[in-house]
Amino acid sequence: MRPWEALIVGLAAFSAVLLFIPPLRRQSWMHLLPWAGIPAFAMHWLLEGCRWQMAPVYCVAVILALVAAANLRPLHRSSVPSAAKTARWPRLLGAVVSLLFLALAGALAVLFPLLRLPMPSGPYAVGTTNLHFVDRQRPETFTPAPNDCRELFVQVWYPAETPAGTKPVSYCENAREISRALTGPTPFPSFLFDHLGLVRSHSFRDAEMARGDERFPIAIFSHAYWGSVSQCTALMEELASHGYVAVSVGHPYETPYLIQADGHIKAFDPRNDQFRLRGIERTAAYRVEQRLTQTRDRDQLEALMREISRLRPKTVESVRIWARDISSTIDVLETMNLDDVRCKAGVNMDGLQLGDMLDRDMSRPFLFMHHDNVGAVNRTPNRVFFDRARAPAYLMTIEETGHLSFSDISFYGRASIFRLMSPVGEIDGRRCHRIVCDYVLAFLDKYLRGQDSGLLDGPCSQYPEVEIADNLHLGTSSGTLPLRDE
């Protein structure tokens, strides 16, 4: 809860408690106290912005102020009417109802809190900009119109000069439109995510790129299925603060929305035919995918991967579409005179690796990150690709994590609706973020900049939650990770 919000709640709660005291026994300042909430609300509205979770508090504060105004009149009379003496039960009922409303507001604030992103740890300030373009060479396969072409939205974070007199951009610009895009296919109210517009990032809109002779490598991020370009904003800001240009590519029709060139939101309905077919495939392949965690035999894992690809042909098609989205983005980035943008290394953050990689030599360094599959025989479903890799490869897990621990959702409190409904594990969100950032940075620094911190080489006392194996030392780098058959 933000400072002015906390002050309003405190004033309202204290004013409600005063209702338990008969008017004649109150000091004069007690009658005036509820009115202090009015200037506090004005400051809250001006400095912090209002949000729907606080609506019960606003209502209670206004009602208590009106009640206080009504109670001021008897104080100037020599006697109090008998009606005032018999108003005990309405007054007590009002106090109880007011406190219940304040408790409701507190519950809403806990269930739907404001996200707090960690401050990037690198030496650079962070700038951000949006790119929107249409690939005229690629027809859109998700729509029936034959003339539709692939429309892409990309958000970029980069090392920047700190602009004077400006504030970081909102974590979720166009929050109202985005909230309507997210809730459109659901029974939830359209304003459910409006408050995300009040969350501040640590990035400055269109800030000047950092001066100097250093050339900044590019890290391209591809969101989760039905995720968004901003789902790992904290990681993108961290990379940019350490001298990387972080580029997040939105994949139309498999993300809830994209931001168009004019700034408006284009929403995608998950009930479209192509998306629905992919969901049917996912359900059909679920049992086979579960078997990936039940064996460490390489031949069985490869057979299961091929069976999943057979059962999910539309998803495999999406993998190819997303790869072409990234390729199109790289082509656009090259025209902007940025550093070398061709792919030299890759990181998979807990995504099931589908597509035709089984039939190709993995000739680029790769880091496979996994959440903690507690109780599984094979805790790392992508190990078959790790075993087949010809280039340097790493396979790691982070204890007490879930699938969405790698996203910004992990920063919400444990009692928030976002964490309660999401697989984020028991690990503290900021702790997980620090681990993910440090290992991703160590990997990128090693293979894009030639700077080896040694973090990937073995167990680390700083991060005992991490278990990592590589194909450089003929075995595991941690004595406790059963990645290879005994």
N, C-alpha and C positions, 0 to 999 in steps of 0.2 A: 504494500500500500504506500502511495506517495505521500510526502509530508503534509500538503494541504488537505488531502483526503483524510489522513489520520486526524488532523485537527478538527475537521468537520464532524467526523464520527465521534471523537471525544466530546465535543461540545453537545452534540445531539444526545449522546448517552447520559452525560451529566444532567442535561435539561430534563430528560425522561425520568431520571431518578428523583429529581426535585418534585415531580408530581406526587410522589408518595408523602410529601410534607404538606400539610394544610396551608393554604395561602396566607392565613394570618400569622403563621409561625415562621414564615420565610423573611429573610432580610431583603431589602429593596433590590440589591444587586442580583439576587437570585431570580427576580422577575425579569430582569434585563438580560440575563445570560443567554437565553435562546436567540436574542437578536444579534448576538455576536457571530452567529453562524452565517448571517447574511453577507458581511464583508469577507468572511473566510471563504464562502462559496464564490464570491466575485474573484478573489485572488486565485482560487483553484481553477476557475473557468479560464482566466486570462493566462496563467502561468503553466498549468498542467493539461487543461482540456478535460471536458466532461466525458464520462463513459457510462454505458448503460448499466453496468454492474452496480453502480452507485445510486441508481434511481430510487431504491427504497430509502436511502439516507436523505436524498434531496427532499423526498415527500415528507419524511418525519421532521426534518429541520424546518420546513415551511409551516407545517401544522403546529409544531411547538411554538414557533414565533407568534402565530395567530392566537394561540391559547394564552401565551404570555401577555399579549396586548389586551385580551379580554380581562385578565386578572389584575391589570394595573388600575382599572377604574375603582374597584372597591377600596383600594388603599387610601383614597382621598376622602372617604366618607367616615363619619363618626361611628357608624354601625354597619354591619354586614347583613344583607337580607337573609332571611331564613333559608331561601333557596340555595344560597352559597354554602350554608352550613350542611345542607343535605346532599351536596354534590360529591360526596366522598367516593361512592362506587364508580361513577363515570370517570372521575379523576384517576382512580387506581387502575381501572380498565384501560384508560388511555396510556398510562405509564407502561403497563404490561405489553400492550399492542405495539407501542413505540419500540420497546426493547426487542420484541420479536422481529420487527421490521429491520432493526439494526443488525440483529443476528443473521437475518436472511441476506442482507447486504454483505456481511462478512463472509458468509458461505459462498456467495456469488464471486466475491473477490478472490477467494481461495481456489474455487473451481475454474474460474476464467481469469487468471492473473495476467498482469502485464509482463511480457518477456523482457528479461534483462540480459543483453549480450555481453560477454566478457570483452575487456579492452584488448585489442591486438597487442602482442608483445614485441613486435619488430621495431626497427628504427625509423621506418617510413610512415608518414601519414597515408591515408587510404582515400583514393578517389574512386568514383564509380560513374559509369555511363551506360546507356542502353543502345543497342543496335537492333534495327528492324529491317529485314530485307526479304525479298521474294526470289526464290530460285526458279527462274523461268524455264530451266531445262528439265525440271522434274514435275510431273503431274501429281496432284494430290490424290492418293488412293483411298482416303477416308471419306471422300465426298463423291456423290454420283455425277456431278457436273464435269464434263470432259475437259473444260477449259481452266479448271482450278489448278493452280500451281502451289508448290510447297512454300508456305509462309513461315518465316522463322523469327523468333525473338531471342536476343542474347543480352545478358547483363555481364558487364565487365568491371572488375575491381583491379586497381593498379597502384603502384607506388606514386605518391603525389606530394606536391608542396602544400603545406597547410594554408588554406585561404584565410585571409584576415576578415573578421567580422561576419563569418557565416557559421551556420550550425550544420551538423551532420544531417543527412536525409532521413526520412522516416524508414523504418524497417519494412513497412508495407505501404508504399505510396498507392494512391487510388484505392484506399482500404474499403470504401463503401462498395465500389464496383466489384472488387475482388471478393468481398464477403458474399455478395449476391451470386457471383459465379460459383463459389464453393458450396453455397446452400441451395442453389437452384434445384438440383435433382433430389434434394432431401426434404424431410418434413420440418427441418429446423428453421427458426425465424431468420429473415434475410440480414438482420443487423448483428448476427452472432459474432462475426469477426471484425466488426467495425473498429473495435478498440485497438486492433493491431496498428492502425495508423498513428497511435500515440506513442508507439515504441520507437525509440531512436536507435539508429545504427551508429557505427563509428566511421562512416564513409561520407565524403563530401562530393556533391553532385558536380560532375564535369570539372573537377579541380585540375589545375595545371600538373602535368606529369613531372615527377621528380627530376631535378636537373642533375647533370653530371654525365660522365662518360660510360657509366655502367650500362650494360645491355641486359634487359630483364627477360628471363625465360617465360614461356607461356604454359600455364596449366589449365587444361580444358576439363570442365566438370559436366557430367551428364546425370541428370536427376533420376530419382527413383521412379518406378512405374506409378503414374498418377501423382507424381511429386511436382515440384515447381523449381524454377531457376533460383529462388531465394531460400530453399530448404536448408542449405548449409552456409548461410551468410557469414556466420562466425568463422568458419574455416576459410572461406574466400577472403575475408578481411585479414585473417592471420597470414595467409600466403602473400597477399599484397603488401602487408607491412614488412615482410621479409624479402621483398624485392622480386616478387613474381607477378605476372599479369594473369589473374584468375578469371577465366571465361566460363560462364554457366550457360549452357545451351538448352532452350526450351523445345520440347518435341511436341508439335501440335497434335491435338486430338488424343494424346496420351498424357496430357497434363491438364489441370482444370482450366487454365486460361493462358493467354499471352497478352503482352502489352503492345498495342499497335503503334504505328509511327506518330499518330496524333495524340498519343498518351492514353487513349481509351482502352478498355478491356474487351478482349474477344474471348467469350466463354465457350467451353467445349462440354457438350452433354455426354456423360458416360453411357447413356442409353442408345447411342448411335450403333448401327449394325456391326461395324468393324470392331469397335471396342467390346461390344457384347460377345462377339465370337471369341475374342481373346480371353474373356472371363470364363466362358464355357470350357475352353481348352485348359485353363488353369485348374479348374475344378476336376476335370477328367484326369489330369496328370498328378494330382495332389498325392495320392498314395505312392506313386512311383518316386516322386521327389522326396517323400519321407524316408524312403529306403536308402537314400544317399548317406544318411547319418548312421546307418546300421552296419556298414561294412567298410573295411579299409583295403579290401582287395582291389588292385588296380584294374583288372579285367572286368570285374563286376561293376565298378564305378563307371568305366567307359561305356559298358553296355547300358547302364541306367541313363547316362547322359544322352546317348543316342536314342533311347526309347522316349525320353522326355522331349527331345527335339522332334521326334516323329509325332508325338501326341499334341505338340504345340506349334504347328506350322505357321500360324499367324504371328505368334510371338517371335519365332525365328525371322519372319519377314520384318517385324518391327526392329529387331536387332540390326538388320541390314539398312533399314530406313534411318535409324538413329545414327549409324555409322556414316551414312551419306549426309545427314544433317551436320555432323561434326566436320566432315570434309568440306562442305559448302561454307561453313563458318571459317575454317582455316583459309580457304580461298579469299574470303572477304578480309580477314585479318592481314593477309599478305599485302593487300593493296594499301593498308594503313602504315606500311613501313615499320612494322614491329619486328622484334627479333625472330630468330629461326623458329618457325611454328610447326614444322613437321614432327610427327609423333616419335619421340625417342624412348619413352618409357610409359608404363601404365600402372594405375592403382584401381583395384576393385574393392569398394567399401561395402562388403557384406551382400553383394548381389550375386544371384545364381548365374554363372557364366554359361550362357547358351550361344547358339550359332555354330559356325563351322570351324571353331578353333581346334577341335580335335583332329581335323584333317590338315591343319597348317602347322608349320614350325613356328613356335613362339620365339621370335628372334629379337625381341626387345625386353629389357629388364622389366619385371612385373612384381608388384606387391599385392598379395591377396589378404584382405583383412576380413575377419569373421567375428560374429558375436559368439557368446558363450553358449554352445549347445550342451547344456548340462545333461549328463547321463547318456549322451550319444556315444556309440562305438567310434564313429568318425565325426569329430567336432568341426571339421573343415570340409564342407561339401565340394569345394573347388580344388581339392588336392590332386585330382586326376590331371588337371592342367599344370599344376605345379610339378608333378612327377615327370611330365612330358617336356617341360621347358628346356630349351637349349641355351637360352640366355640366363643371366642371373635372375633368380626368383626367390621370393620370400612368402612364407605362409604363417600368419599370426592370428591369435585370438586374444580377446581382452575379457578377463573374468567378470562375471556379474553384469554383462551387457545384454541388450536385446537388439533386434534388427534396426530399430530407429534410434539407438543410442548414438549413431554417427551423424544425426541431424540436429537441428536447432531445437527440436521438441524436447531433448534431454535437459534443457535449461529450465523448463518449467518445474514448479514445486511438485513434490511427490503426491500431494493431494489434489493437484489440478486435473481437470477432466481430460486434458491432452495426454498426460502421463498415465492416468488410470485406464484409458482406452487404447494405449499404444504399447507395443513391446519394447520397452526401454531398459529393462533389467533393474537391478538394485544399485548400480554404481552411481555415484554423484555425477550429475551432468557436467559440471565444470572440470572435474577430475578426468572424465572420459574425453572431453574436448581437448584437454592438455595432452593426453596420451596420443590421441589421433593426430593432432597437429604436429607434435614432435616427431612421430614416426613418418608421417607423410613428408614433412620438411627434410628429415634425414635421408629419405629415399630420393626425393627430387634433387636435393643438394648433391648427393653422390653421383647421380646419373645424368644430371643436366648441367651441373657446375663443376663436377670433379672434386667436391669437398666432402670428405668422409669423416663423419663425427664419431663413428664406431658404434652408434646406437643399435644398428642392425646386426651387429656381429654376435651378440649373445645376451645372456640374462643381464638385466639392469636392476640394481638395487633401488633406483629411483622409481621404477615401475614394476613392482613384483606381480602386478595383475597381468602382465603381458607374457605370453608364451609364443616364441617365434622359432621358425625353422628356415633354413636356406638350402639351396642346392650347391653351395660353394664349398661346404665342409664335409660332405658325405654323411649327413646325419642332421640331428636337431641341434639348434643352438641353445635350447633349453632342455634340461634333463627331465622335465615333467610333461612335455607335450608328446603324446603318442601319435605322431604323424605317419610313421612308417611301420610296416608290419614287423612284429618281433621275430 
